[in-house]
Amino acid sequence: RGMAIPDETSPYGVRLLIRDYPYAVDGLVIWWAIERWVREYLDIYYPNDGDLRRDVELQAWWKEVREEAHGDLKDREWWPKMETVQELAKTCTTIIWVASALHAAVNFGQYPYAGYLPNRPTVSRRPMPEPGSKEYAMLEAGQKEADLVYIHTITSQWQTILGISLIEILSKHASDEVYLGQRDEPDRWTSDARALEAFKRFGSRLIEIEDRITKMNGDSASRT
């Protein structure tokens, strides 16, 4: 939405409007890898659009998503009709992206910034100072007085301890976490060799992307 435009000459199908945007640059490559994996997988079981339209369970699932889960938005024109494999691929890619790469980007990096609670207070215990009030006069009196007003307005000490603890927990990876492109026991997921090979290719692409991003992060020339 305003960050990129369709571009058939791009390997990823879109062109970023902001060049110096590392999150978008790296994220676009991961999105492409997810989309490619999803399409390879779907092509195994839906050789054509007709097969997808005849899948009663899939169509029932999509009807439930649109009409029950999002009943307030069910009549919006932007909903995919779920009549083509491409529509299903884009939908699945979006779901996987939000639950994996997007969530990781906004979640695991919270603590370095939000761990210092004045950067992102969880509550405001007082209304904003009005002109003519004692607090407003303190804001104008100097930095020390303004800091006191701020400290007495934002999260209390006890709430700060709870908030920072929660942010620290949210920012940590679980010891048994399984990452995108990995499965502890892939053979228990499916015995279809075609799907397993496609998933293996997906994992290999993600490893290549990870190595590339790691090298760029360590290269000062890549930082602006």
C-alpha positions in Angstrom: 0.0 0.0 0.0 2.0 2.9 -1.3 5.3 1.1 -0.7 5.7 -0.7 -4.0 4.1 -0.9 -7.5 3.7 -3.9 -9.9 6.7 -4.3 -12.1 7.0 -7.3 -14.5 10.7 -6.6 -15.1 11.5 -7.2 -11.4 12.3 -10.8 -10.4 9.8 -10.4 -7.5 7.0 -8.8 -9.6 7.0 -5.5 -7.8 9.3 -2.5 -7.5 9.9 -0.8 -4.2 9.3 3.0 -4.1 11.7 3.5 -1.3 15.2 2.3 -2.2 16.8 2.5 1.3 14.3 0.3 3.1 16.2 -2.8 4.3 13.1 -4.4 5.9 11.2 -4.3 2.6 14.2 -5.4 0.6 14.9 -8.5 2.8 11.2 -9.2 3.3 10.5 -9.2 -0.4 13.0 -11.9 -1.0 11.5 -14.0 1.8 8.0 -13.4 0.5 9.2 -14.6 -2.9 10.6 -17.8 -1.4 7.3 -18.5 0.4 5.2 -17.8 -2.7 7.4 -20.0 -4.8 7.1 -22.9 -2.3 3.3 -22.5 -2.0 2.9 -22.5 -5.8 5.1 -25.5 -6.2 3.1 -27.4 -3.6 -0.3 -26.3 -4.9 0.6 -27.3 -8.5 1.1 -30.9 -7.3 -2.5 -31.2 -6.2 -4.3 -28.6 -8.3 -2.9 -29.0 -11.9 -5.6 -26.6 -13.2 -8.1 -24.0 -11.9 -11.0 -26.4 -12.4 -9.6 -28.9 -9.9 -9.5 -26.1 -7.3 -13.1 -25.0 -8.0 -14.3 -28.5 -7.6 -12.6 -28.9 -4.2 -15.7 -28.9 -2.0 -13.7 -28.7 1.3 -11.5 -25.9 0.1 -14.5 -23.8 -1.1 -16.4 -24.4 2.2 -13.3 -23.3 4.1 -13.1 -20.1 2.1 -16.8 -19.4 2.4 -16.4 -19.7 6.2 -13.4 -17.4 6.3 -15.2 -14.7 4.3 -18.8 -15.0 5.6 -18.3 -16.0 9.2 -14.8 -15.0 10.3 -15.1 -11.7 8.5 -18.8 -11.3 8.1 -18.6 -7.6 8.6 -16.4 -7.4 5.5 -17.8 -10.2 3.4 -19.2 -7.9 0.7 -16.0 -6.0 0.0 -14.8 -6.2 -3.6 -11.2 -7.0 -2.7 -11.9 -10.5 -1.5 -10.3 -13.2 -3.8 -13.0 -15.3 -5.3 -11.0 -18.5 -4.9 -11.5 -19.6 -8.4 -7.9 -19.9 -9.5 -4.8 -21.6 -8.2 -3.1 -18.2 -8.3 -5.7 -16.8 -5.9 -5.2 -19.6 -3.4 -1.4 -19.3 -3.7 -1.5 -15.6 -2.9 -3.9 -16.2 0.0 -1.7 -19.0 1.5 1.4 -16.9 1.0 -0.1 -14.0 2.9 -1.2 -16.2 5.8 2.3 -17.8 6.0 4.1 -14.5 5.7 2.0 -12.8 8.5 2.5 -15.8 10.8 6.2 -16.2 10.2 8.5 -13.4 8.8 6.2 -10.5 9.5 5.6 -11.6 13.1 9.3 -12.3 13.7 10.3 -8.9 12.4 7.9 -7.0 14.7 8.1 -9.3 17.7 11.7 -10.5 18.4 13.2 -7.1 18.0 11.0 -5.4 20.7 13.2 -5.5 23.7 16.2 -3.3 22.5 13.7 -0.4 22.1 10.7 -1.2 24.3 12.8 -2.6 27.1 13.4 1.0 28.1 9.8 1.8 28.9 9.9 5.6 28.4 10.4 4.8 24.7 7.0 3.1 24.6 4.9 3.6 27.7 2.0 1.2 28.2 -0.4 3.6 29.7 -1.0 7.3 30.4 -2.1 7.8 34.0 -3.0 11.4 33.6 -4.6 13.6 30.9 -2.4 15.7 28.7 -1.5 18.9 30.5 -3.8 21.8 29.7 -2.4 25.3 29.2 -2.6 27.1 32.6 -2.3 24.0 34.7 0.5 23.3 37.2 1.7 20.4 35.0 1.8 22.6 31.9 3.8 25.2 33.7 6.3 22.5 34.8 6.7 21.4 31.2 7.7 25.0 30.3 9.9 25.4 33.4 12.8 23.3 32.2 14.0 19.8 31.4 14.1 18.5 34.9 10.6 19.6 35.7 9.3 18.3 32.3 10.9 14.9 33.1 9.0 14.8 36.4 5.7 15.4 34.6 6.5 12.7 32.1 7.5 10.1 34.7 4.4 10.7 36.8 2.2 10.4 33.7 3.6 7.2 32.1 3.6 3.6 33.4 4.1 3.2 37.2 7.2 1.4 38.6 5.3 -1.8 39.3 3.6 -1.8 35.9 7.0 -1.1 34.3 8.5 -4.2 35.9 5.6 -6.3 34.6 5.7 -4.7 31.2 9.5 -5.1 30.7 9.3 -8.7 31.8 6.6 -9.4 29.3 8.5 -7.7 26.5 11.6 -9.7 27.4 9.7 -13.0 27.3 8.0 -12.1 24.0 11.4 -11.2 22.5 13.0 -14.6 23.3 12.9 -17.7 21.0 11.5 -20.9 22.5 13.9 -23.8 23.0 11.7 -26.1 20.8 10.9 -23.5 18.1 10.7 -24.8 14.6 11.6 -22.2 12.0 10.2 -21.4 8.6 11.4 -24.1 6.1 12.0 -26.6 8.8 10.2 -29.6 10.2 11.3 -31.9 13.0 9.8 -35.0 11.3 9.0 -34.2 7.7 8.1 -37.7 6.9 5.2 -37.6 9.3 3.7 -34.6 7.5 3.4 -36.3 4.2 4.7 -39.3 2.3 4.4 -37.6 -1.1 7.9 -37.4 -2.5 6.9 -34.5 -4.7 5.8 -32.4 -1.8 8.9 -33.3 0.3 11.2 -32.3 -2.5 9.5 -29.0 -3.0 9.7 -28.3 0.8 13.4 -29.2 0.7 14.0 -26.7 -2.1 12.1 -24.1 0.0 14.4 -24.7 3.0 17.5 -24.5 0.8 16.3 -21.1 -0.6 15.7 -19.8 2.9 19.2 -20.8 4.0 20.7 -19.0 1.0 18.6 -15.9 1.9 19.7 -16.1 5.5 23.4 -16.3 4.6 23.0 -13.3 2.2 21.3 -11.1 4.8 23.8 -12.1 7.5 26.7 -11.1 5.2 25.0 -7.8 4.4 24.4 -7.1 8.1 28.1 -7.5 8.7 29.2 -5.3 5.8 29.5 -1.7 6.8 29.1 -0.7 3.1 25.5 -2.1 3.2 24.5 0.3 6.0 23.3 3.8 5.3 
